Amino acid sequence: MKRIHGAANENGQAAFDFSTNANACGACPPALAEVQRADAAHYPDFTYTALRKALADFHGVEIGRIVLAGSASEFIFRITAWMARQGKNRVWIPPHSYGDYAHAARAWNLQPITAIQTADLAWACEPSSPLGQAHTEWTNHGTQVLDCAYAPLRLSGKPSLNAAQLQSVWQLFSPNKALGLTGIRAAYAIAPQGAENAVAELNDLAPSWVTGSHGVAMLMAWTQSDTQNWLAQTLPTLREWKARQIALLENQGWHCEPSEANFFCAKPPKAKICEHLRQHNIQLRDATSFGLAGLVRLGVLAPQAQDELCVKMTYIIKQ
């Protein structure tokens, strides 16, 4: 099955790319500096001891609960394979969600089910993609993974789970979106309390050097106060840009869905809008593959990009 994603494709990189959910204030200067200083001439420590300790300290958990990953997608496939290896074959996937959850399930012959309480593996993402909304279905049965890709980019609302409840789910983090560094592939998961055996088995399923020096540098930078301060300072800007972007679109006849993140879905006033805009070097994310035909997902971009979108929309609508 063909995979569908935002960002660059066979047509190259659009000048104004609303199709991704990266922090439009990035790239984060201190994190980018660390990546640029990374030693690409040598292997990183294959045990990743210093990195795992830094991440554990950052989250206030035991180092044995940290599982490194090549990317969030790599971990999605690895934990799905781990479930299949145990003979578990029932997976629950949110109705509108990141396509790799379902793709990994198909690759490992896990069967999607509709009753989350009977799932061996259940996925959650909050704020969700593509809608940027709260996750509503949780379970104490089986293995539940909370994809925290957009948690650092939450602009409103609050998490559904408190600190104590989070200890019973897998938490998957991919900081490259929050840092505006999506070209760097590295992620990590925090295992539930008491899941030491699962951590060992997942590490056994990983390749050696699961992430390279640049990924290590980005994740190390993620734990530093200057990086977190930069991120915190971008959130008010993103809120302002989001309000402006929604107002401009609604003024042109779009219907925008509610969202708590730095992206949202909207219904455009003209069909095939993604195709029309791509001809003008503007890229949006068609939400059909998410099960939301007729909607597009738009990341929040800076006012210059918003104005360009509106100008091109006005031209297209008049055609």
C-alpha positions in Angstrom: 0.0 0.0 0.0 1.3 3.5 -0.9 2.3 5.6 2.0 1.1 9.2 2.2 2.9 11.8 4.1 3.4 15.6 4.0 6.6 17.5 3.3 8.8 17.1 0.3 7.9 14.5 -2.4 8.7 13.7 -6.0 7.9 17.4 -6.8 10.5 18.6 -4.4 10.1 21.0 -1.4 7.3 23.6 -1.6 8.3 27.1 -0.8 5.4 27.4 1.6 4.8 24.0 3.3 1.7 23.8 5.4 1.7 20.0 5.1 3.9 19.2 8.1 3.4 19.9 11.8 6.9 21.1 12.7 7.4 24.2 14.8 7.3 27.1 12.4 9.6 29.1 14.7 12.4 26.6 14.2 15.0 25.4 13.7 15.8 25.7 17.4 19.1 27.6 17.5 20.7 25.8 20.5 19.6 22.4 19.2 20.7 23.1 15.7 24.1 24.2 17.0 24.5 20.9 18.8 23.6 19.0 15.7 26.1 20.9 13.6 28.8 20.2 16.2 28.1 16.4 16.2 31.0 14.2 15.5 30.0 12.5 12.2 33.5 10.9 11.8 33.0 8.5 14.7 30.4 6.0 16.0 28.4 7.2 19.0 28.6 5.0 22.1 26.6 2.0 21.2 25.2 1.7 24.7 24.0 5.4 24.6 24.6 5.5 28.4 25.0 9.2 28.7 22.0 10.0 26.5 19.7 7.5 28.3 20.7 9.0 31.6 20.1 12.6 30.4 16.7 11.6 29.1 15.8 9.7 32.3 16.9 12.7 34.4 14.9 15.0 32.2 11.7 13.0 32.8 12.5 12.0 36.4 12.4 8.3 35.6 14.8 5.3 36.0 17.3 5.0 33.2 16.1 1.4 32.6 12.8 2.8 31.4 14.3 4.6 28.4 14.2 2.9 25.0 16.0 4.7 22.1 14.6 4.7 18.6 15.7 5.7 15.2 12.5 7.7 14.8 8.9 7.5 16.1 8.0 5.4 13.1 10.9 3.0 13.7 9.5 2.5 17.3 6.0 2.0 16.0 7.2 -0.8 13.8 9.4 -2.3 16.5 6.8 -2.5 19.2 4.3 -3.9 16.7 6.8 -6.6 15.8 7.4 -7.2 19.5 3.6 -7.8 20.0 3.5 -10.1 17.0 6.5 -12.1 18.4 4.4 -12.8 21.5 1.5 -14.1 19.5 -0.6 -10.9 20.2 -2.7 -10.0 17.2 -5.4 -7.5 18.2 -4.7 -3.9 17.7 -6.8 -0.8 18.3 -6.1 2.3 16.2 -7.9 5.7 16.6 -10.3 6.3 13.7 -8.3 9.2 12.4 -4.6 8.8 13.1 -1.0 8.6 11.8 -0.9 6.0 9.0 2.2 4.1 10.3 0.1 2.6 13.2 -2.0 0.8 10.6 0.8 0.1 8.2 2.9 -1.6 10.9 -0.2 -3.7 11.9 -0.6 -4.8 8.4 3.0 -5.7 8.0 2.9 -7.9 11.1 -0.6 -9.3 10.5 -2.2 -7.7 13.6 -6.0 -7.4 13.2 -7.6 -4.1 13.8 -10.5 -4.3 16.3 -13.2 -1.8 17.4 -13.3 -2.6 21.1 -10.3 -1.0 22.8 -10.8 -3.0 26.0 -10.0 -6.3 24.2 -6.9 -5.0 22.3 -3.5 -6.4 22.8 -2.0 -3.2 21.5 -3.8 0.2 21.6 -2.5 3.4 20.1 -3.2 7.0 21.3 -1.8 10.4 20.2 -2.5 13.6 22.1 -2.9 16.2 20.7 -4.0 13.8 18.0 -3.0 13.9 14.3 -4.6 15.1 12.1 -7.2 16.9 14.2 -5.0 18.2 17.0 -7.7 17.2 19.6 -7.8 15.3 22.9 -7.7 11.5 22.8 -10.9 10.0 24.2 -10.4 6.2 24.5 -8.1 4.7 27.1 -7.6 1.1 28.4 -6.0 -0.7 31.3 -5.9 -3.9 29.2 -2.9 -4.9 27.1 -0.2 -2.5 25.9 -1.2 1.1 25.3 1.3 3.5 23.6 0.8 7.3 23.8 2.4 9.1 20.9 3.6 12.4 22.4 4.9 13.9 19.2 2.8 17.0 19.6 2.5 17.3 23.4 5.4 19.9 23.4 3.4 21.9 20.8 0.1 22.0 22.7 -1.3 25.5 22.5 -4.5 25.0 24.5 -6.4 22.4 26.5 -4.7 20.0 28.9 -3.5 16.4 28.8 -6.1 13.7 29.5 -3.8 11.7 31.7 -2.2 12.9 35.0 1.3 12.1 36.0 0.3 8.9 37.9 -1.7 7.6 35.0 1.1 8.1 32.6 3.2 5.6 34.5 1.0 2.7 33.1 1.4 3.6 29.4 4.3 3.7 26.9 5.2 7.3 26.1 6.8 7.9 22.7 8.6 11.2 22.1 10.0 12.6 18.8 11.3 16.1 19.6 12.3 16.9 16.1 8.9 18.4 15.4 8.9 20.7 18.4 12.4 21.8 17.6 11.8 22.4 13.9 14.4 19.8 12.9 12.3 17.1 11.2 15.3 16.2 9.0 17.0 14.7 12.1 15.6 11.2 12.8 15.7 10.2 16.4 13.2 9.4 19.1 12.8 7.6 22.5 10.1 5.9 24.5 9.5 5.8 28.3 8.3 2.3 29.4 5.6 1.9 32.0 6.8 1.1 35.5 7.7 -2.5 36.0 8.3 -3.2 32.3 12.0 -4.0 32.5 11.6 -7.3 30.6 9.7 -5.5 27.8 12.5 -2.9 27.6 15.1 -5.7 27.3 13.2 -7.5 24.6 12.6 -4.3 22.6 16.3 -3.4 22.8 17.1 -6.9 21.5 14.9 -6.2 18.4 16.8 -2.9 17.7 19.7 -2.7 15.3 23.1 -1.6 16.6 23.5 2.1 16.7 19.8 2.7 16.4 20.5 6.4 16.0 23.6 8.2 14.7 25.6 11.1 16.1 23.3 13.8 14.8 20.3 12.1 16.4 22.2 11.8 19.7 23.1 15.5 19.6 19.5 16.5 19.0 18.1 14.4 21.9 20.9 15.6 24.2 20.0 19.2 23.3 16.3 18.4 24.0 17.1 17.9 27.7 18.9 21.2 28.1 17.3 24.3 29.7 18.2 26.7 26.8 16.4 24.4 24.4 13.3 24.1 26.6 13.4 27.9 27.2 13.4 28.5 23.4 10.5 26.1 23.0 8.5 27.8 25.7 9.1 31.2 24.1 7.8 30.0 20.7 4.4 28.9 22.0 2.8 32.4 22.4 4.0 33.2 18.9 2.4 30.1 17.5 -0.8 30.9 19.3 -0.9 34.3 17.7 0.0 32.9 14.3 -2.7 30.2 14.6 -5.4 32.7 15.5 -4.4 34.8 12.5 -4.3 31.9 10.1 -7.7 30.7 11.2 -9.2 34.2 10.9 -7.8 34.6 7.4 -9.1 31.2 6.2 -12.5 31.7 7.6 -12.7 35.0 5.9 -12.2 33.2 2.7 -14.9 30.7 3.4 -13.0 27.8 5.0 -14.5 25.9 7.9 -11.8 25.2 10.5 -12.1 22.4 13.0 -11.2 22.9 16.7 -7.6 22.0 17.6 -5.3 22.2 20.6 -2.1 22.0 18.7 0.0 23.9 16.2 -2.1 22.5 13.3 -5.7 21.9 12.5 -8.0 20.5 9.8 -10.2 22.6 7.7 -12.7 22.3 4.8 -11.7 24.5 1.9 -14.2 26.4 -0.3 -13.0 24.7 -3.4 -12.4 21.0 -4.3 -9.0 19.6 -5.2 -7.4 22.6 -3.4 -4.2 20.7 -2.6 -3.5 20.1 -6.3 -4.3 23.7 -7.3 -2.1 25.2 -4.6 0.8 22.8 -5.3 1.0 24.3 -8.7 1.7 27.6 -6.9 4.4 26.2 -4.7 2.2 25.9 -1.7 1.6 22.5 -0.1 -1.3 21.4 2.2 -2.0 17.9 3.5 -5.0 16.2 2.1 -6.8 14.5 5.0 -8.5 11.8 2.9 -5.9 9.2 3.9 -6.8 10.0 7.5 -10.5 9.1 6.8 -11.5 12.8 6.5 -12.4 13.2 2.9 -13.0 16.8 1.9 -10.7 18.2 4.7 -7.1 19.3 4.6 -4.6 19.6 7.5 -2.7 22.8 7.8 0.3 23.4 10.0 0.5 26.9 11.5 3.1 29.0 9.6 4.3 32.6 9.8 2.3 35.5 8.5 4.2 35.8 5.3 3.2 32.2 4.3 -0.4 32.8 5.4 -0.6 35.9 3.2 0.8 34.0 0.3 -1.8 31.2 0.8 -4.6 33.7 0.9 -3.4 35.5 -2.3 -3.2 32.2 -4.2 -6.5 31.1 -2.8 -8.2 34.3 -4.1 -6.7 33.7 -7.5 -7.8 30.0 -7.6 -11.3 30.7 -6.4 -11.8 33.3 -9.2 -10.7 30.8 -11.9 
